[in-house]
Amino acid sequence: MKKSFISGFILSLFLSGSAGATEYIYRDLMANTLPGHCEVESKAKQTASKEYTVDRYSKRFCQTQGYGWHLAETKSAGNSTCTPCPDSSGKQQCHQQDVIVTCKRIKPGTVGMLPGKG
């Protein structure tokens, strides 16, 4: 009984047709990350250029475009730029400058939202 149910389920998955392809709208953005904490220059540059930090800000750049925008890819992580901290001698704040990302969102009307279309 279970064997016939599982085989029928798998067969139906292979035979079922997929819905039409979803179309996307793409947008390229260039932005800067925010400066981090005051640290020694080498550590501040390392913190600013971490993959985790760049990915987190890349997602945020796309989300600020509005509802439905998501990160498609990060094209360039940018360059590390540092500025001296005003209250700490020898310490600096670093951030990534000119991070380039590609954002995407579903094109309206391509996923069956309009009745009678598609």
C-alpha positions in Angstrom: 0.0 0.0 0.0 2.7 2.5 1.0 4.9 1.4 -1.9 2.2 2.0 -4.5 1.3 5.4 -2.9 5.0 6.5 -2.9 5.6 5.3 -6.5 2.3 7.0 -7.6 3.3 10.2 -5.9 6.8 10.2 -7.5 5.3 9.5 -10.9 2.8 12.4 -10.6 5.7 14.7 -9.8 7.5 13.8 -12.9 4.4 14.0 -15.1 3.1 17.3 -13.8 4.0 20.3 -15.9 5.6 23.3 -14.4 4.0 26.8 -14.4 5.4 29.4 -16.8 8.7 30.9 -16.2 8.8 33.8 -13.8 10.2 37.1 -15.2 12.3 39.4 -13.1 13.2 43.1 -13.2 16.8 43.8 -12.4 18.5 47.0 -11.1 22.2 47.7 -10.4 23.1 49.8 -7.4 26.3 51.4 -6.1 26.4 52.3 -2.4 28.7 52.6 0.7 28.5 50.6 3.9 28.4 52.4 7.3 31.7 52.9 9.2 32.4 50.4 12.0 33.8 50.8 15.5 37.1 52.6 16.2 39.9 50.0 15.9 43.5 49.7 14.7 43.6 50.3 11.0 44.5 46.8 9.9 41.7 45.2 12.1 39.2 47.9 11.0 39.9 47.2 7.3 39.6 43.5 7.9 36.2 44.0 9.7 34.9 46.3 7.0 35.8 43.9 4.1 34.5 40.7 5.7 32.3 38.7 3.4 29.5 38.6 6.1 29.5 42.4 6.4 29.4 43.0 2.6 26.6 40.4 2.2 24.6 42.0 5.0 24.8 45.5 3.6 24.2 44.2 0.1 20.8 42.7 1.2 20.0 45.9 3.0 20.7 48.0 -0.2 18.2 46.0 -2.2 15.6 46.0 0.6 15.6 49.8 0.7 14.4 49.9 -2.9 10.9 48.9 -1.8 8.7 45.9 -1.4 9.7 42.7 -3.2 13.3 43.7 -4.0 15.9 41.0 -3.2 19.7 40.6 -3.8 20.5 38.8 -7.0 24.3 39.1 -6.8 27.1 41.2 -5.4 29.2 42.3 -8.4 31.9 44.2 -6.5 32.8 44.4 -2.8 34.3 47.9 -3.3 37.4 49.4 -1.6 38.1 49.9 2.1 38.3 53.5 3.1 39.3 54.7 6.6 38.9 57.9 8.5 40.7 58.7 11.8 38.5 58.6 15.0 38.2 62.0 16.6 38.5 60.8 20.2 41.0 57.9 19.9 44.5 58.4 18.8 45.9 55.9 16.3 42.5 54.3 15.8 40.3 54.5 12.6 36.9 53.7 11.4 36.7 51.9 8.0 33.9 51.2 5.6 33.5 49.7 2.1 33.1 52.4 -0.6 31.4 51.8 -4.0 29.9 48.3 -3.4 28.0 47.3 -6.6 25.0 45.0 -6.3 22.3 43.7 -8.6 18.8 43.6 -7.2 15.8 41.8 -8.6 12.0 41.6 -8.1 9.3 39.7 -9.8 7.8 41.5 -12.8 4.2 42.4 -12.1 1.7 40.2 -13.9 4.0 37.3 -14.6 2.9 34.9 -11.9 -0.8 34.6 -12.5 -1.9 37.7 -10.6 -4.1 38.9 -13.5 -7.1 36.7 -14.2 -7.4 35.4 -17.7 -3.8 36.0 -18.6 -1.1 33.4 -19.1 
